[in-house]
Amino acid sequence: MQSNTLKRTHANITTPRVGRGGKRGKTSGRGTKGQNARAGHKNRPEMRDIIKKIPKLRGHGKNRSRTVRVRESYTPVNLATLEMAFNAGDTVTFAALAQKGITSMRGGKVQRVKVLGTGSLSKKLELSGIPVSETAKAAIEKAGGSVL
């Protein structure tokens, strides 16, 4: 291959340059004066149009992002699941539930659960730091366990 045999693979296409003499003079196809005739022109919308587009919300501090509260989401765990997974006298915590495979880790954190009263419990279990429904609490205490 020699330098005198090289050829372009694509043609060098440029946009026509206007306003520099020749066939397009005066307004150079822009057809107007002022803001619209300038290079890089953008018609800025009026402030009233911008305000009209913002949704008007009710509540404390209209259009304030801090009014949205992130809720804790709980995964339900039934008594029947605890009956199968744990032995009598065990302490049930969030970490113990994750270790037994009942819940999973979410973003490197132990998933939050709430114990519900579906199923029966015959073993004495001690629940520590876990939210429990009223029916589940009654069933745990009836079996001899405790909720801390």
C-alpha positions as CSV (number, residue, x, y, z in Angstrom):
1,M,0.0,0.0,0.0
2,Q,1.4,3.4,-1.0
3,S,0.2,6.9,0.1
4,N,-0.7,7.8,-3.5
5,T,-3.2,4.8,-3.7
6,L,-5.1,5.6,-0.5
7,K,-8.8,6.5,-0.9
8,R,-11.5,7.6,1.5
9,T,-14.1,5.0,2.4
10,H,-16.7,7.7,3.0
11,A,-17.2,11.0,1.3
12,N,-16.4,14.1,3.3
13,I,-19.9,15.6,3.5
14,T,-20.2,19.0,5.2
15,T,-23.3,21.1,5.8
16,P,-23.5,24.1,3.5
17,R,-22.0,27.3,5.0
18,V,-24.3,30.2,4.6
19,G,-23.9,33.9,5.3
20,R,-20.4,34.2,3.9
21,G,-21.1,35.7,0.5
22,G,-22.3,33.8,-2.6
23,K,-25.9,32.6,-3.0
24,R,-27.2,33.1,0.5
25,G,-26.9,36.7,1.6
26,K,-28.5,39.1,4.1
27,T,-30.5,36.9,6.5
28,S,-28.9,33.7,5.2
29,G,-32.1,31.7,5.1
30,R,-33.0,32.6,8.7
31,G,-35.6,35.0,7.5
32,T,-35.7,37.2,10.7
33,K,-33.8,39.5,12.9
34,G,-33.0,39.4,16.6
35,Q,-32.9,36.4,18.8
36,N,-33.9,33.9,16.1
37,A,-31.2,35.2,13.7
38,R,-28.3,34.5,16.2
39,A,-26.1,31.4,16.2
40,G,-27.1,28.8,18.7
41,H,-30.4,30.5,19.3
42,K,-33.0,29.0,21.6
43,N,-36.3,30.5,22.2
44,R,-36.6,30.5,26.0
45,P,-40.1,29.8,27.3
46,E,-41.7,32.5,29.4
47,M,-41.7,31.9,33.1
48,R,-45.5,31.8,33.2
49,D,-45.5,28.8,30.9
50,I,-43.0,27.0,33.1
51,I,-45.1,27.7,36.2
52,K,-48.3,26.4,34.5
53,K,-46.6,23.1,33.8
54,I,-45.7,22.4,37.5
55,P,-48.4,20.2,39.1
56,K,-50.1,21.9,42.0
57,L,-50.1,19.4,44.9
58,R,-52.0,19.5,48.2
59,G,-50.3,19.1,51.5
60,H,-47.5,20.5,53.6
61,G,-45.2,22.5,51.4
62,K,-46.5,22.3,47.9
63,N,-44.1,20.5,45.5
64,R,-41.7,19.7,48.3
65,S,-39.9,16.4,47.9
66,R,-39.5,15.7,51.6
67,T,-43.2,15.1,52.1
68,V,-42.9,11.5,50.7
69,R,-42.1,9.0,53.5
70,V,-40.4,5.7,52.8
71,R,-42.3,2.9,54.6
72,E,-40.6,-0.2,56.1
73,S,-41.8,-3.3,54.2
74,Y,-42.2,-6.5,56.1
75,T,-42.1,-10.0,54.8
76,P,-44.8,-12.2,56.5
77,V,-43.6,-15.4,58.3
78,N,-46.2,-17.8,59.7
79,L,-46.1,-19.9,62.9
80,A,-46.1,-23.1,60.8
81,T,-42.8,-22.0,59.2
82,L,-41.2,-21.4,62.6
83,E,-42.5,-24.8,63.8
84,M,-40.7,-26.6,61.0
85,A,-37.5,-24.5,61.0
86,F,-36.6,-24.2,64.8
87,N,-36.2,-26.6,67.7
88,A,-37.7,-26.2,71.1
89,G,-35.9,-23.5,73.2
90,D,-34.3,-21.7,70.2
91,T,-34.2,-17.9,70.0
92,V,-35.7,-16.5,66.9
93,T,-34.1,-13.3,65.5
94,F,-33.8,-11.6,62.1
95,A,-30.3,-13.1,61.7
96,A,-31.5,-16.6,62.7
97,L,-34.3,-16.5,60.1
98,A,-31.8,-15.5,57.4
99,Q,-29.4,-18.2,58.5
100,K,-32.2,-20.9,58.3
101,G,-33.1,-19.6,54.8
102,I,-36.6,-18.4,55.7
103,T,-35.7,-14.8,54.6
104,S,-33.0,-13.5,52.4
105,M,-30.6,-10.7,52.6
106,R,-31.6,-7.5,50.7
107,G,-28.9,-5.1,49.8
108,G,-26.5,-6.5,52.3
109,K,-29.1,-6.2,55.1
110,V,-31.2,-8.7,56.9
111,Q,-34.8,-8.5,55.5
112,R,-37.5,-7.3,58.0
113,V,-40.2,-9.8,58.9
114,K,-43.4,-10.0,60.9
115,V,-44.6,-13.2,62.5
116,L,-48.3,-13.9,61.7
117,G,-50.6,-16.4,63.4
118,T,-51.3,-18.8,60.6
119,G,-50.6,-22.4,61.6
120,S,-50.0,-23.9,65.1
121,L,-47.0,-23.8,67.4
122,S,-46.2,-26.6,69.8
123,K,-42.5,-25.7,70.6
124,K,-41.3,-23.2,73.2
125,L,-39.6,-20.4,71.2
126,E,-38.2,-17.1,72.2
127,L,-38.7,-14.3,69.7
128,S,-36.3,-11.4,70.1
129,G,-36.8,-8.0,68.4
130,I,-39.3,-9.3,65.8
131,P,-42.7,-7.7,65.3
132,V,-45.5,-10.2,66.1
133,S,-49.3,-10.1,65.5
134,E,-51.7,-10.4,68.4
135,T,-52.8,-13.9,67.4
136,A,-49.2,-15.1,66.9
137,K,-48.2,-13.7,70.3
138,A,-51.1,-15.5,72.0
139,A,-50.1,-18.8,70.3
140,I,-46.4,-18.4,71.2
141,E,-47.2,-17.7,74.9
142,K,-49.7,-20.6,75.0
143,A,-46.9,-22.9,73.8
144,G,-44.7,-21.6,76.7
145,G,-42.5,-19.2,74.6
146,S,-42.0,-15.5,75.0
147,V,-41.9,-12.4,72.8
148,L,-39.2,-9.8,73.8
